[in-house]
Amino acid sequence: MAMWTGFLAVCLCIGILRYFYPYFLKDVQFVLRTSKIGYRLAKYRETNYTILDRFLDSVKRHPHKSFIHYNDVTYTYLETDQKSNKVANALLEHSPLTEGDTVALFLGNEPFFLWIWLGLAKIGCAAAFLNYNMRTKSLLHCFSCSGAKVLIAAEELREAVEEILPTLMEQNVPVYILTDECTTAGMHSFKDKISQASSDPLPRRVRSNVTLGSPAVYIYTSGTTGLPKAAMINYQRLWAMSFLQSIAGVCSTDVMYINLPLYHTAGFMGFTGAIERGITIVLRSKFSASQFWEDCRKFNVTVIQYIGETMRYLCNTPKKYNDKDHKVKIAIGNGIRADVWQEFLNRFGIISIKELYASTEGNMSFMNYAGKIGAVGRVNFFHKRAFPYALIKYDTEEGEPLRNSKGFCMEAAKGETGLLISQITQKAPFIGYARDLQQTERKRLHDTFQKGDLYFNTGDLLSTDQEGFLYFQDRIGDTFRWKGENVSTNEVSDILTMAHCIEEANVYGVQIPGREGKAGMAAITLREGVQFDGASLFKHVVAYLPAYARPRFLRIQSSLSVTGTFKQVKGKLVAEGFSPDRVTVPLFFLDEKLRSYQPLTPQIFHTVESGGLKL
């Protein structure tokens, strides 16, 4: 009787907890997982145990386990180790690299990307991941700001490299192309050198100075202003990113599908997280909505990555009888809208969606481990105690946090949109950007709640509900997101004003119904005495900007409004959007077929709004 009484008492307590605190058990599970990870990371700091060490231990533990599936070819952990050894030995023999140097990688999603990064890590070098959509000025800027001494590029990107080759040659930068032979002056073949190199392991002494504080990779981010900046990710930060799979519940028997670009934090985190878990990955060169589920079935995928745009694409594919016929159980990513989230679950079955909030250079992250649709994370007492953060009141017109009479920031109320800031501490450092102290300092918020404190300004506006869930609202400053990429308005403005007909440009993002993120739009003024030339401007933006950053809409004005401190005013422009009914000045849109900026008529506007025109 006593046993049954105790059992009933326990059940009653659990029932009461679930009623009053429906997320209690998930909160406890999250705290236990993160505490375990915190303990492991502390141990790793003591021994300088890196993600490379974890990979080498996995090679010893299960050398013949499949590690990478790519285009119907499978590479085991041992084969991947040997391939990366050949890369490392080839670099030591044929390049001027020494421990501590940085190499820029200009590659798409292919095993060579992973082998080269591992090879660089084995000789104590870091890699800077160049976006393969970059061209000319932007590409050269990204290469230079990382401080890279060598460039390694894919064969299919040779033309893009040739555009900046004269400058690289002036700077005596060795350029290696992944081909078996190359006759272009200033370029060297690299595949042949790799194939001829030894696959013997590298002695640890060649990376003897590497610690968890050493650079592992440089990943580019627009932040909130200016040209892309190279955010330095050291080995400690890389561990923090790699542990997210563990927190999401990924285990060693899982198979992960990676179709996001490896030059992005999300894609590369999928790879390093797989190393941390000791799992198998399926690597695809590019996302394909039509092939997505076929790949998942073929390779028995259990974990997928996403950005909001990819989930919408999947939901937009024609419905099939076998939509729920797969083994996927976990989806990890960010940016999925609540309506798409619900539609995805209804159509493809019960999949645990782990929506994240994080930034490449940021010092903290959130995970919606409880699965509430639409939320990017959950406020947790233990999380906030370990990594202090706050949502503060923000003046969107002035572009500055609001401060009280004492000069301190004020926390936003529940339900009120506020700027997310996180305290910079030894446990949660903000490393900043390579060779850009000014932009690094701009992300630091001093004297926030008391004299001497220091916080990281995420540049993101969020809100919390009464249950403690966090919701992403918008980005501040001069960045918007389109096609899964951050677009710097300042960078696009600089490119536009290089065009012959444009005097000034104010770039911003506009919302389009049913589309993720915001499409680029620019208010421009014309040079005196110069006519607008849509065809010429089209050629200009195509030559200098990747597809996702090209303004989709233009409005031509006689002048551009600025504040008293000469900041461009965007709020009214964003509110008016690109509707001919609301905008009285001439409107144009990017016409891919005619290869020109063409007048935006009411008919075309309605076609765009209804989704009938591809952007």
C-alpha positions as CSV (number, residue, x, y, z in Angstrom):
1,M,0.0,0.0,0.0
2,A,2.8,2.4,1.0
3,M,4.5,1.8,-2.4
4,W,1.3,2.5,-4.3
5,T,0.7,5.6,-2.2
6,G,4.2,6.9,-3.0
7,F,3.8,6.1,-6.7
8,L,0.5,8.0,-6.8
9,A,2.1,10.9,-5.0
10,V,4.9,11.1,-7.6
11,C,2.4,10.9,-10.5
12,L,0.4,13.7,-8.8
13,C,3.5,15.9,-8.4
14,I,4.4,15.3,-12.1
15,G,0.9,16.1,-13.1
16,I,0.9,19.3,-11.1
17,L,4.3,20.3,-12.5
18,R,3.1,19.7,-16.0
19,Y,0.0,21.7,-15.5
20,F,1.6,24.8,-13.9
21,Y,5.0,24.4,-15.5
22,P,4.4,22.6,-18.9
23,Y,8.1,23.0,-19.9
24,F,9.7,22.0,-16.6
25,L,11.0,18.6,-17.7
26,K,12.4,20.0,-21.0
27,D,14.0,22.9,-19.0
28,V,15.7,20.3,-16.7
29,Q,16.9,18.3,-19.6
30,F,18.3,21.4,-21.3
31,V,20.1,22.4,-18.1
32,L,21.6,18.9,-17.6
33,R,22.9,18.8,-21.2
34,T,24.4,22.2,-21.1
35,S,26.0,21.6,-17.6
36,K,27.6,18.4,-19.0
37,I,28.9,20.3,-21.9
38,G,30.3,23.1,-19.7
39,Y,32.1,20.5,-17.7
40,R,33.6,18.9,-20.8
41,L,34.7,22.3,-22.2
42,A,36.5,23.1,-18.9
43,K,38.4,19.8,-19.3
44,Y,39.3,20.6,-22.9
45,R,40.7,24.0,-21.9
46,E,43.0,22.3,-19.4
47,T,44.5,20.1,-22.1
48,N,44.0,22.3,-25.2
49,Y,41.9,19.5,-26.7
50,T,40.6,20.8,-30.1
51,I,38.0,19.6,-32.6
52,L,40.9,18.2,-34.6
53,D,42.0,16.1,-31.7
54,R,38.4,14.9,-31.4
55,F,38.5,13.9,-35.1
56,L,41.8,12.0,-34.7
57,D,40.4,10.1,-31.7
58,S,37.3,9.2,-33.9
59,V,39.7,7.9,-36.6
60,K,41.3,5.6,-34.0
61,R,37.9,4.6,-32.5
62,H,36.1,3.7,-35.7
63,P,38.4,4.1,-38.7
64,H,36.1,2.3,-41.1
65,K,32.9,4.1,-40.2
66,S,31.4,6.1,-43.0
67,F,32.1,9.8,-42.5
68,I,31.2,11.6,-45.8
69,H,28.7,10.6,-48.4
70,Y,29.1,12.8,-51.5
71,N,27.8,12.1,-55.1
72,D,27.5,8.3,-54.5
73,V,31.0,8.1,-53.1
74,T,31.6,7.3,-49.5
75,Y,34.7,8.3,-47.5
76,T,35.4,6.7,-44.1
77,Y,36.9,8.4,-41.1
78,L,40.3,6.8,-42.0
79,E,40.1,7.8,-45.6
80,T,39.2,11.4,-44.6
81,D,42.2,11.4,-42.3
82,Q,44.5,10.2,-45.0
83,K,43.2,12.7,-47.6
84,S,43.7,15.6,-45.1
85,N,47.2,14.3,-44.4
86,K,48.0,14.5,-48.1
87,V,46.7,18.1,-48.2
88,A,48.8,19.0,-45.2
89,N,52.0,17.5,-46.5
90,A,51.4,19.1,-50.0
91,L,51.1,22.5,-48.3
92,L,54.2,22.0,-46.3
93,E,56.2,21.0,-49.4
94,H,54.8,23.5,-52.0
95,S,53.6,26.6,-50.1
96,P,55.3,29.2,-47.9
97,L,52.9,28.5,-45.0
98,T,54.1,28.2,-41.4
99,E,52.2,27.6,-38.2
100,G,49.8,30.5,-37.4
101,D,49.2,31.6,-41.0
102,T,45.8,31.9,-42.7
103,V,44.7,30.5,-46.0
104,A,41.6,31.7,-47.9
105,L,39.4,29.0,-49.3
106,F,37.2,29.8,-52.3
107,L,35.4,26.6,-52.7
108,G,31.9,25.2,-53.0
109,N,30.4,22.3,-51.1
110,E,32.7,19.3,-51.8
111,P,34.9,16.9,-49.8
112,F,38.0,18.9,-50.7
113,F,36.6,21.8,-48.6
114,L,36.6,19.5,-45.5
115,W,39.9,17.8,-46.3
116,I,41.7,21.1,-46.8
117,W,40.4,22.6,-43.5
118,L,41.5,19.5,-41.6
119,G,44.8,19.6,-43.4
120,L,45.3,23.2,-42.4
121,A,44.4,22.5,-38.8
122,K,47.0,19.7,-38.8
123,I,49.8,22.2,-39.6
124,G,48.5,24.9,-37.2
125,C,47.0,27.2,-39.8
126,A,43.5,28.8,-40.0
127,A,41.2,29.1,-42.9
128,A,39.1,32.1,-44.2
129,F,35.9,30.9,-45.9
130,L,35.2,33.1,-49.0
131,N,31.6,33.2,-50.2
132,Y,31.8,31.7,-53.7
133,N,29.2,34.3,-54.9
134,M,31.7,37.1,-54.3
135,R,33.3,38.9,-57.2
136,T,35.9,41.6,-57.9
137,K,35.9,44.4,-55.3
138,S,34.0,42.4,-52.6
139,L,36.1,39.3,-53.2
140,L,39.4,41.1,-53.0
141,H,38.2,42.9,-49.8
142,C,37.2,39.7,-48.1
143,F,40.5,38.0,-49.0
144,S,42.5,41.0,-47.7
145,C,40.7,41.6,-44.5
146,S,41.4,38.1,-43.2
147,G,45.2,38.5,-43.5
148,A,45.4,35.4,-45.6
149,K,48.8,34.6,-47.2
150,V,47.6,32.0,-49.7
151,L,44.4,31.5,-51.8
152,I,43.0,28.0,-52.7
153,A,40.2,28.0,-55.2
154,A,38.0,25.5,-57.0
155,E,38.5,25.0,-60.8
156,E,35.0,26.3,-61.6
157,L,35.8,29.6,-59.8
158,R,38.9,30.2,-61.9
159,E,37.4,33.2,-63.8
160,A,36.5,34.9,-60.6
161,V,40.0,34.5,-59.3
162,E,41.5,35.8,-62.6
163,E,39.6,39.1,-62.2
164,I,41.6,39.8,-59.0
165,L,44.8,38.0,-60.0
166,P,46.8,41.1,-61.0
167,T,46.3,42.5,-57.5
168,L,47.2,39.2,-55.9
169,M,50.3,38.9,-58.0
170,E,51.4,42.4,-57.0
171,Q,51.0,41.3,-53.3
172,N,53.0,38.1,-54.0
173,V,50.1,35.9,-52.9
174,P,50.4,32.3,-54.1
175,V,47.2,31.1,-55.8
176,Y,46.4,27.3,-56.0
177,I,43.6,26.0,-58.2
178,L,42.2,22.5,-57.6
179,T,43.3,21.1,-61.0
180,D,45.9,18.6,-62.2
181,E,47.6,21.2,-64.3
182,C,47.6,25.0,-64.8
183,T,49.4,27.2,-67.3
184,T,48.0,30.6,-66.1
185,A,50.8,32.9,-64.9
186,G,50.4,33.5,-61.2
187,M,48.4,30.3,-60.6
188,H,49.5,26.9,-59.5
189,S,47.8,23.5,-59.9
190,F,47.1,21.8,-56.6
191,K,45.2,18.5,-57.1
192,D,48.3,16.9,-58.7
193,K,50.5,18.0,-55.7
194,I,47.9,16.5,-53.3
195,S,47.8,13.2,-55.1
196,Q,51.6,12.9,-55.1
197,A,51.9,13.9,-51.4
198,S,52.4,11.4,-48.6
199,S,49.4,10.3,-46.5
200,D,51.6,9.9,-43.4
201,P,50.3,11.6,-40.2
202,L,51.7,15.0,-39.3
203,P,53.9,15.2,-36.2
204,R,52.2,17.2,-33.4
205,R,55.2,19.6,-33.2
206,V,54.1,21.4,-36.5
207,R,51.1,22.7,-34.5
208,S,52.6,22.8,-31.1
209,N,51.6,26.4,-30.4
210,V,47.9,25.9,-31.1
211,T,45.6,26.4,-28.1
212,L,41.8,26.8,-27.7
213,G,42.5,30.5,-28.1
214,S,44.1,30.1,-31.5
215,P,42.2,31.0,-34.7
216,A,40.5,28.0,-36.3
217,V,38.4,29.8,-39.0
218,Y,37.4,33.2,-40.2
219,I,33.8,33.4,-41.3
220,Y,32.4,36.5,-42.9
221,T,29.5,38.5,-41.6
222,S,28.0,41.8,-42.5
223,G,27.3,42.6,-38.9
224,T,25.1,45.6,-39.0
225,T,27.3,48.0,-41.1
226,G,29.8,48.1,-43.9
227,L,31.5,45.6,-46.1
228,P,31.7,41.9,-44.9
229,K,34.0,41.4,-42.0
230,A,36.0,38.4,-41.1
231,A,34.8,37.2,-37.7
232,M,37.5,35.2,-36.0
233,I,36.4,31.8,-34.6
234,N,38.9,30.3,-32.2
235,Y,38.9,26.7,-31.2
236,Q,37.0,27.4,-28.0
237,R,34.3,29.2,-29.9
238,L,34.3,26.3,-32.4
239,W,33.6,23.9,-29.6
240,A,30.7,26.0,-28.4
241,M,29.2,25.9,-32.0
242,S,29.9,22.2,-32.4
243,F,28.1,21.3,-29.1
244,L,24.7,22.6,-30.5
245,Q,24.1,19.2,-32.1
246,S,24.5,17.5,-28.7
247,I,22.1,19.9,-27.1
248,A,19.6,19.2,-29.8
249,G,19.7,15.5,-29.0
250,V,21.9,14.2,-31.9
251,C,23.6,10.9,-31.0
252,S,26.5,8.9,-32.5
253,T,24.2,6.7,-34.6
254,D,22.6,9.6,-36.5
255,V,23.2,10.6,-40.1
256,M,23.2,14.3,-40.9
257,Y,22.3,16.0,-44.2
258,I,24.4,19.1,-45.0
259,N,23.2,21.2,-48.0
260,L,23.9,24.7,-46.6
261,P,27.1,26.4,-47.9
262,L,30.1,25.3,-45.9
263,Y,31.4,28.9,-46.0
264,H,28.5,29.8,-43.7
265,T,28.5,29.2,-40.0
266,A,25.5,26.9,-40.2
267,G,27.0,24.6,-42.8
268,F,30.5,24.4,-41.3
269,M,28.9,23.9,-37.8
270,G,27.1,20.9,-39.2
271,F,30.5,19.4,-40.2
272,T,32.3,20.2,-36.9
273,G,29.2,19.1,-34.9
274,A,29.4,15.8,-36.8
275,I,33.0,15.4,-35.6
276,E,32.0,16.1,-32.0
277,R,29.2,13.5,-32.2
278,G,31.2,11.0,-34.3
279,I,28.5,10.7,-36.9
280,T,28.1,10.3,-40.7
281,I,27.3,13.3,-42.9
282,V,25.7,13.5,-46.3
283,L,27.2,16.4,-48.2
284,R,25.4,18.0,-51.1
285,S,26.9,20.6,-53.4
286,K,23.8,22.8,-53.3
287,F,20.3,22.7,-51.9
288,S,17.7,21.0,-54.1
289,A,14.1,20.9,-53.0
290,S,13.2,18.3,-55.5
291,Q,16.0,15.9,-54.5
292,F,15.9,16.7,-50.7
293,W,13.7,13.8,-49.5
294,E,15.0,11.3,-52.0
295,D,18.5,12.0,-50.6
296,C,17.2,11.6,-47.1
297,R,15.6,8.2,-47.9
298,K,18.6,7.0,-49.9
299,F,21.1,7.7,-47.1
300,N,18.8,7.0,-44.1
301,V,19.2,10.6,-42.9
302,T,18.0,11.3,-39.4
303,V,19.1,14.9,-38.9
304,I,18.7,17.8,-41.3
305,Q,19.8,21.5,-41.3
306,Y,17.7,24.3,-42.5
307,I,17.3,28.1,-42.9
308,G,13.8,29.5,-43.2
309,E,14.0,29.8,-47.0
310,T,14.8,26.1,-47.5
311,M,11.8,25.0,-45.4
312,R,9.5,27.2,-47.5
313,Y,10.9,25.7,-50.7
314,L,10.3,22.2,-49.4
315,C,6.7,23.1,-48.5
316,N,6.2,24.5,-52.0
317,T,7.1,21.3,-53.8
318,P,4.3,19.2,-55.2
319,K,2.7,16.9,-52.6
320,K,3.6,13.2,-52.8
321,Y,2.1,10.1,-51.3
322,N,5.4,9.3,-49.6
323,D,6.0,12.8,-48.0
324,K,6.2,11.2,-44.5
325,D,8.2,8.2,-45.6
326,H,11.6,9.0,-44.2
327,K,13.7,8.6,-41.0
328,V,14.3,12.3,-40.2
329,K,13.7,13.0,-36.6
330,I,15.5,16.3,-35.9
331,A,15.8,19.5,-37.8
332,I,18.3,22.2,-36.7
333,G,18.4,25.7,-38.0
334,N,17.0,29.2,-37.9
335,G,14.6,31.6,-39.6
336,I,11.5,29.4,-40.1
337,R,8.3,31.3,-40.0
338,A,5.5,30.1,-37.7
339,D,3.1,29.3,-40.6
340,V,5.8,27.4,-42.6
341,W,6.8,25.6,-39.4
342,Q,3.2,24.3,-38.9
343,E,2.8,23.4,-42.6
344,F,6.1,21.5,-42.6
345,L,5.1,19.4,-39.6
346,N,1.6,18.7,-41.0
347,R,3.1,17.6,-44.3
348,F,6.3,15.8,-43.5
349,G,5.4,14.3,-40.1
350,I,6.5,14.7,-36.5
351,I,10.0,16.1,-36.7
352,S,11.6,17.8,-33.7
353,I,12.5,21.3,-35.0
354,K,15.3,22.9,-33.0
355,E,15.1,26.6,-33.9
356,L,18.3,28.5,-33.0
357,Y,19.2,32.1,-32.4
358,A,22.9,32.8,-32.9
359,S,25.3,35.0,-34.8
360,T,28.7,34.2,-36.2
361,E,30.6,36.6,-34.1
362,G,28.3,36.6,-31.1
363,N,29.1,35.4,-27.6
364,M,25.9,33.5,-26.9
365,S,23.0,31.6,-28.5
366,F,19.5,30.4,-27.8
367,M,17.8,27.1,-28.8
368,N,14.0,26.6,-28.8
369,Y,14.4,23.2,-27.1
370,A,10.8,23.1,-26.0
371,G,9.5,23.2,-29.6
372,K,7.0,26.1,-29.3
373,I,6.2,27.1,-32.9
374,G,7.5,30.5,-33.9
375,A,10.0,31.0,-31.0
376,V,13.8,31.2,-31.4
377,G,14.6,30.3,-27.9
378,R,13.5,30.2,-24.3
379,V,14.4,32.3,-21.3
380,N,16.0,30.0,-18.8
381,F,17.2,31.1,-15.3
382,F,20.3,28.9,-15.4
383,H,21.2,30.0,-18.9
384,K,20.8,33.7,-18.1
385,R,22.9,33.2,-14.9
386,A,25.7,31.6,-16.8
387,F,25.5,33.9,-19.8
388,P,23.9,37.2,-18.7
389,Y,21.9,39.0,-21.4
390,A,19.0,41.5,-21.7
391,L,16.5,43.0,-24.1
392,I,16.9,46.8,-23.8
393,K,14.8,49.7,-25.1
394,Y,16.0,50.9,-28.5
395,D,15.3,54.1,-30.5
396,T,14.9,52.8,-34.1
397,E,14.9,56.4,-35.5
398,E,18.2,57.5,-33.9
399,G,19.7,54.0,-34.1
400,E,20.8,54.0,-30.5
401,P,19.8,52.3,-27.2
402,L,17.6,54.5,-25.0
403,R,19.2,55.5,-21.7
404,N,17.8,57.0,-18.5
405,S,18.7,60.2,-16.7
406,K,21.7,58.4,-15.2
407,G,23.0,57.3,-18.6
408,F,22.2,53.6,-18.3
409,C,20.2,51.4,-20.6
410,M,16.7,50.3,-19.7
411,E,15.3,46.7,-20.0
412,A,12.3,46.2,-22.3
413,A,9.1,44.8,-20.7
414,K,7.7,41.4,-21.6
415,G,6.0,41.6,-24.9
416,E,7.9,44.8,-25.8
417,T,10.5,44.6,-28.6
418,G,14.0,45.3,-27.4
419,L,17.6,45.1,-28.6
420,L,19.3,41.9,-27.5
421,I,22.6,42.4,-25.7
422,S,24.8,39.9,-24.0
423,Q,27.5,40.5,-21.4
424,I,31.1,40.0,-22.4
425,T,32.8,37.8,-19.9
426,Q,35.7,35.4,-19.7
427,K,33.2,32.6,-20.2
428,A,31.4,34.4,-23.0
429,P,34.1,36.6,-24.8
430,F,33.6,38.7,-27.9
431,I,36.6,38.2,-30.1
432,G,35.7,40.6,-32.9
433,Y,36.8,41.0,-36.5
434,A,40.2,40.4,-38.1
435,R,42.1,43.6,-38.8
436,D,39.1,45.8,-38.0
437,L,39.4,47.3,-34.5
438,Q,36.9,50.1,-35.3
439,Q,34.1,47.7,-36.3
440,T,34.9,45.4,-33.3
441,E,34.6,48.4,-31.0
442,R,31.3,49.4,-32.5
443,K,29.8,46.1,-31.4
444,R,30.7,46.7,-27.8
445,L,28.3,48.5,-25.5
446,H,29.9,50.3,-22.5
447,D,28.4,51.3,-19.2
448,T,25.2,49.5,-20.0
449,F,23.6,49.0,-16.6
450,Q,26.5,50.2,-14.4
451,K,29.8,51.9,-14.8
452,G,32.5,49.7,-16.3
453,D,30.3,46.8,-17.6
454,L,30.6,45.6,-21.2
455,Y,28.0,44.0,-23.4
456,F,27.9,42.7,-27.0
457,N,25.4,44.5,-29.2
458,T,23.8,41.7,-31.4
459,G,22.1,44.2,-33.6
460,D,18.9,42.2,-33.4
461,L,15.5,43.1,-32.0
462,L,13.6,40.4,-30.1
463,S,10.7,40.1,-27.7
464,T,9.6,37.7,-25.0
465,D,6.1,36.4,-24.1
466,Q,4.6,35.6,-20.8
467,E,5.9,32.0,-20.9
468,G,9.4,33.1,-21.4
469,F,9.8,32.3,-25.1
470,L,11.9,34.6,-27.3
471,Y,10.8,35.8,-30.8
472,F,12.9,37.4,-33.4
473,Q,11.5,40.7,-34.7
474,D,14.0,42.5,-36.9
475,R,17.6,43.5,-37.5
476,I,18.7,47.1,-36.8
477,G,21.2,49.3,-38.6
478,D,22.2,48.7,-42.2
479,T,21.7,45.0,-42.8
480,F,18.8,42.9,-44.0
481,R,18.5,39.2,-44.9
482,W,17.6,37.8,-48.3
483,K,18.0,34.3,-49.8
484,G,19.5,33.2,-46.6
485,E,22.3,35.8,-46.8
486,N,23.0,39.0,-44.8
487,V,23.1,42.0,-47.1
488,S,25.1,45.1,-46.1
489,T,23.2,48.2,-47.3
490,N,26.4,50.3,-47.1
491,E,28.2,47.9,-49.3
492,V,25.4,47.9,-51.9
493,S,25.2,51.7,-51.7
494,D,28.9,52.0,-52.4
495,I,28.6,49.7,-55.4
496,L,25.6,51.6,-56.8
497,T,27.3,55.0,-56.6
498,M,30.1,53.6,-58.7
499,A,27.6,53.4,-61.6
500,H,27.8,56.2,-64.1
501,C,24.3,57.5,-63.6
502,I,23.9,57.4,-59.8
503,E,24.9,60.3,-57.5
504,E,23.5,58.9,-54.2
505,A,21.9,55.7,-53.0
506,N,20.0,54.7,-49.9
507,V,19.6,50.9,-49.7
508,Y,17.1,49.0,-47.5
509,G,15.1,45.8,-47.4
510,V,11.3,45.5,-48.2
511,Q,9.0,42.8,-47.2
512,I,7.2,40.7,-49.9
513,P,4.2,38.6,-48.9
514,G,5.1,34.9,-48.6
515,R,8.8,35.4,-48.9
516,E,11.5,34.9,-46.3
517,G,13.6,37.9,-45.3
518,K,13.5,41.2,-47.2
519,A,14.3,42.0,-50.9
520,G,16.8,44.8,-51.6
521,M,15.5,48.2,-52.7
522,A,17.3,51.5,-53.2
523,A,16.2,55.1,-53.3
524,I,18.6,56.8,-55.7
525,T,19.4,60.3,-57.1
526,L,20.9,60.8,-60.6
527,R,24.0,62.7,-61.5
528,E,23.2,66.1,-62.9
529,G,22.5,66.0,-66.6
530,V,22.7,62.1,-66.8
531,Q,19.7,60.0,-67.8
532,F,18.8,56.7,-66.0
533,D,20.2,53.8,-68.0
534,G,18.5,50.5,-66.8
535,A,20.5,48.2,-69.0
536,S,23.9,49.7,-68.0
537,L,23.0,49.6,-64.3
538,F,22.0,46.0,-64.6
539,K,25.4,45.1,-66.1
540,H,27.1,47.1,-63.3
541,V,25.3,45.3,-60.4
542,V,25.7,41.9,-61.9
543,A,29.5,42.6,-62.3
544,Y,30.0,43.8,-58.7
545,L,27.3,42.2,-56.5
546,P,26.3,38.5,-55.9
547,A,22.7,37.7,-56.9
548,Y,21.3,37.9,-53.4
549,A,22.6,41.5,-52.9
550,R,21.4,43.0,-56.1
551,P,18.6,45.6,-55.5
552,R,15.4,44.2,-56.8
553,F,13.6,47.6,-56.8
554,L,14.6,51.2,-57.4
555,R,12.9,54.5,-56.8
556,I,14.4,57.6,-58.4
557,Q,14.2,60.8,-56.3
558,S,15.3,64.4,-56.5
559,S,17.0,64.1,-53.1
560,L,17.5,61.7,-50.2
561,S,16.3,62.6,-46.6
562,V,18.9,62.5,-43.8
563,T,18.7,63.1,-40.0
564,G,20.3,66.0,-38.2
565,T,23.4,63.9,-37.8
566,F,23.4,63.2,-41.6
567,K,22.2,59.6,-41.2
568,Q,20.1,58.4,-44.1
569,V,16.4,58.0,-43.2
570,K,15.0,54.6,-44.1
571,G,11.9,54.2,-42.0
572,K,9.5,56.0,-44.3
573,L,11.0,54.3,-47.4
574,V,10.6,50.9,-45.8
575,A,7.0,51.6,-44.9
576,E,6.1,52.7,-48.4
577,G,7.7,49.6,-49.9
578,F,7.5,49.3,-53.7
579,S,3.8,49.8,-54.3
580,P,3.1,52.2,-57.2
581,D,0.0,53.2,-55.3
582,R,2.1,54.5,-52.4
583,V,5.2,55.7,-54.1
584,T,4.8,58.7,-56.3
585,V,8.3,58.8,-57.8
586,P,9.5,56.6,-60.7
587,L,9.8,52.9,-59.7
588,F,11.9,50.2,-61.5
589,F,12.5,46.5,-60.9
590,L,15.3,44.1,-61.8
591,D,14.2,42.3,-65.0
592,E,16.4,39.2,-65.4
593,K,14.9,38.3,-68.8
594,L,15.5,41.7,-70.4
595,R,18.7,42.1,-68.4
596,S,17.7,45.7,-67.4
597,Y,15.9,47.7,-64.7
598,Q,12.5,48.2,-66.1
599,P,9.5,50.4,-65.0
600,L,7.5,48.8,-62.3
601,T,3.9,49.0,-63.4
602,P,0.8,48.2,-61.1
603,Q,0.4,45.0,-63.1
604,I,4.0,43.9,-62.4
605,F,3.6,44.9,-58.8
606,H,0.6,42.6,-58.3
607,T,2.4,39.8,-60.1
608,V,5.3,40.1,-57.6
609,E,2.9,40.3,-54.7
610,S,1.1,37.2,-55.7
611,G,4.3,35.2,-56.2
612,G,4.0,35.1,-60.0
613,L,7.4,36.7,-60.7
614,K,10.5,34.9,-59.5
615,L,12.9,37.1,-57.5
